[in-house]
Amino acid sequence: MTFVIGAACVDVMDRACVDECPVDCIYVGERMAYINPDECIDCSACEPVCPVEAIATVEELAPEDAPFVTENARFFSEPLPGRTEPLGSPGGAADVGPIGVDTPFVQSYVAP
């Protein structure tokens, strides 16, 4: 059971989830935050603090947020725009700092 951040986070960037995460697995792009599926321990600490209810388990995610499952994984597994290597699992967002870019899908995302 992996947690995913959905469309409601795009352009909100509250970061309460980042502060709450005990394993530091929530990384910040330009328009939204992403949960590293390999680093997340499924503790659910991030879910209740999200002011826009953008965080859910894959199983509980709203159907319209289904593309964000792929995008959360892609953020770590494929090179992001302007980078030659994937981010991977660096072992903590605080050490890496804000990434400042998003996946191409999120870069061009327009809310319905």
C-alpha positions as CSV (number, residue, x, y, z in Angstrom):
1,M,0.0,0.0,0.0
2,T,1.8,3.1,-1.3
3,F,0.8,6.7,-0.7
4,V,0.4,9.0,-3.7
5,I,0.0,12.8,-4.0
6,G,-2.7,13.7,-6.5
7,A,-3.9,16.6,-8.6
8,A,-5.2,18.7,-5.6
9,C,-1.5,19.4,-4.7
10,V,-0.6,21.0,-8.0
11,D,0.2,24.6,-7.4
12,V,-0.7,24.4,-3.7
13,M,2.6,23.4,-2.2
14,D,1.6,23.7,1.5
15,R,4.4,21.3,2.6
16,A,2.7,20.3,5.8
17,C,3.2,16.7,4.6
18,V,6.9,17.3,4.2
19,D,7.2,18.5,7.7
20,E,5.2,15.6,9.1
21,C,6.9,12.7,7.2
22,P,9.1,10.8,9.7
23,V,11.3,9.3,7.0
24,D,11.7,12.4,4.8
25,C,10.4,10.7,1.7
26,I,8.4,13.6,0.2
27,Y,10.3,15.6,-2.4
28,V,9.3,19.0,-3.7
29,G,9.1,19.7,-7.4
30,E,8.1,23.1,-8.9
31,R,4.3,22.7,-8.9
32,M,3.7,19.8,-6.5
33,A,5.3,17.3,-4.0
34,Y,6.0,13.7,-4.7
35,I,6.2,10.6,-2.4
36,N,9.1,8.3,-3.1
37,P,7.5,4.9,-3.3
38,D,10.8,3.1,-2.4
39,E,11.4,5.3,0.7
40,C,7.8,5.5,2.0
41,I,7.1,3.3,5.0
42,D,3.3,3.6,4.6
43,C,2.9,5.2,8.1
44,S,0.1,7.6,6.8
45,A,1.4,10.5,8.9
46,C,1.3,12.8,5.8
47,E,-2.3,12.0,4.9
48,P,-4.2,13.8,7.7
49,V,-2.1,17.0,7.6
50,C,-2.7,17.7,3.9
51,P,-5.0,20.7,3.8
52,V,-6.3,19.8,0.3
53,E,-6.6,16.1,0.9
54,A,-4.3,15.3,-2.0
55,I,-2.7,12.3,-0.4
56,A,-4.2,8.8,-0.5
57,T,-3.2,5.2,-0.9
58,V,-3.1,3.9,-4.4
59,E,-6.2,1.8,-3.6
60,E,-8.1,4.8,-2.2
61,L,-7.1,7.3,-4.9
62,A,-9.9,9.0,-6.8
63,P,-10.2,7.7,-10.4
64,E,-9.3,11.1,-11.9
65,D,-6.0,11.0,-9.9
66,A,-4.9,7.6,-11.4
67,P,-2.3,9.3,-13.7
68,F,-0.6,10.6,-10.6
69,V,0.4,7.1,-9.5
70,T,2.6,6.9,-12.6
71,E,3.8,10.4,-12.2
72,N,4.9,10.0,-8.6
73,A,6.9,6.9,-9.6
74,R,8.2,8.6,-12.8
75,F,9.6,11.6,-10.7
76,F,12.1,9.2,-9.2
77,S,12.6,6.6,-11.9
78,E,13.2,8.7,-15.0
79,P,15.4,11.7,-15.7
80,L,13.5,14.9,-15.1
81,P,13.7,17.8,-17.5
82,G,17.1,19.3,-17.4
83,R,18.7,16.3,-15.7
84,T,20.6,13.4,-17.2
85,E,20.0,10.8,-14.4
86,P,16.9,9.8,-12.5
87,L,16.6,11.0,-8.9
88,G,16.2,7.5,-7.6
89,S,16.1,7.0,-3.9
90,P,18.6,9.5,-2.4
91,G,17.6,8.6,1.1
92,G,15.9,11.8,2.2
93,A,14.4,15.0,0.8
94,A,16.0,17.3,3.3
95,D,19.5,16.5,2.1
96,V,18.5,17.0,-1.6
97,G,16.4,20.1,-1.1
98,P,13.7,21.2,-3.5
99,I,14.1,19.6,-6.9
100,G,12.5,22.6,-8.7
101,V,11.2,20.7,-11.7
102,D,8.3,18.3,-12.3
103,T,7.5,15.4,-14.6
104,P,6.4,16.7,-18.1
105,F,2.8,15.6,-17.3
106,V,2.7,17.7,-14.1
107,Q,4.5,20.6,-15.9
108,S,1.7,20.8,-18.4
109,Y,-1.2,19.8,-16.1
110,V,-4.3,21.9,-16.2
111,A,-7.0,21.1,-13.7
112,P,-10.3,20.1,-15.3
